[in-house]
Amino acid sequence: MKWHDRIDRIEQTKAATSPVRLLVALGVALAAVYALAPPVPASAPELRPAAASRAVADPPGGAYWHTRALWAAVHPRLMGSGSNRYHVEVRHVSEGWITPGGKEWSGHRSLGARPKSAADRRAWRRDGSPTTWRRTADGRIGRLSSLPDKGSVGPTKGGPDVFFLADQQLSYEELQRLPADPAGLRAWIEKAVRTPRADPTANVPEEAVDEYVRGTLVTLYQLPVPRNVRVAAYRALPAMPGVHVRGKAKDALGRTGERLSFDHTRARGHKDTALRSEVIVDTGAMLLMAHGVRTTVGGKPFPNKTWTETMLHVGWTDRAPSVPALP
């Protein structure tokens, strides 16, 4: 599969896919055609983490490595009628469970739609405070509800004893031996990106390598790597090319952390489109609190490709996979 085809597939299935399969740059590209980099020879250097690595292996602290996140995005079209038009926000909770043996489950539950801002709530009330929307304000069919759905949970397809990271297939023991210093971890990911093994045809263009590395550093929390490797990832991120430290910011839960941002490579033919990733990190605990992508077209917000994800839990648990509970 070619690089740009793989990005398209990831963009289309993000909301319903296990988080572990999403260890790629955050919303990295549009449906774009990059000039492909030359294929990497099959004899490329071995990328297995060394047994003498500096990482300190963490014994499993439970039966499952667990992530729980709240995803939110503004619906791309206005709702309401007449002069009473408003934006609604759609949200869902997603969870992932993965065992040290590599078995995965994912859960998803829609939380329903709601007016986005105070002004939107006032317009919604004037519109009769509907709880369902069958059409958008411009007459398009739109099936939205303000009520949560029943949710779902199930196993994720994939082989046992395999974890996917930067197009490498690693065992749990190899995850524990990843470099635990910022420079070493970044160098390992860069080499891995240039030497894909999970999908040897997915050659990353050289101009997109930094972008892929940034995204991998951000989303490393989705795998049960040792704590000091996760710490190294968030220490390496601010030193990456194109990353800007924006100062203190609050996430959707009101927690305060350091906000970082970086722009994505613009695809050819999409010069008016710009994507920017924003990340909020707890610099005390060195944990990811939230991340998301803001997209603009011609300088104006483009809701279709704008979203935020707030982390509700990252860590070990003995709780078996189940339909996500309401937050």
C-alpha angles and dihedrals in degrees: 000000000000121000097250092046090053092051090051091053093048092050092051096049104033098111095052102036128097110264091235090066090055100069092129134101111302107264084331103180146005121245086291138153111229122190102257120239117235112278116265112244117251088239093065116142118285113263102194110130110255119252089229092057120142093238116114108224114235114215110230109274093202144353095281139031100230134199126181122183141174113225122197137177137163114250107250094233134057121249129209135054139269111350091339099089125146146165121251127204120221119207140181139177118231127189135185131196125189130175125217084253091062100252112144140199130181131197132195134186129175114223094198132243128295137176108278105220140014090264090050090051091053092051090046091054091049087051090059099268095269119199095199133040121202095171136028122237090266092053100259119141110261124169107200132149133190090218125090117247127231093262129214142238133189146143120287119231115250143104124278123258092022129115121184118223126160091341092308127119108222136176123232090256091053091051088056090056098054114129110277098201121083097239094045094048092049091049091050092051092047091053091045092052091053092048107048115188105164087061110009092190093059096093112175115221111244092241089058098049096093090048092052092047092051091051092048092051091051096049100039089107088077091075128063096249120151117279093246090056090054089048090051090052094057092043091052095049099071090052093055118109112266096017115128126195106223102183133242120350139165126235126219090279093053094253116145124229143140115288120219128182139187134178123233127235110271115239119234111267092022101084092139092054120084129181123196126185118212123196131186115202130188096229092193097057092021091230130142111248102176143346137180148149129255117199128193130185115200088350093303125111115266108203096190091074101029121099144141132213122199118198113232098174137002120175147061123322139173092209109116119234112281140156107293113263120231113267 
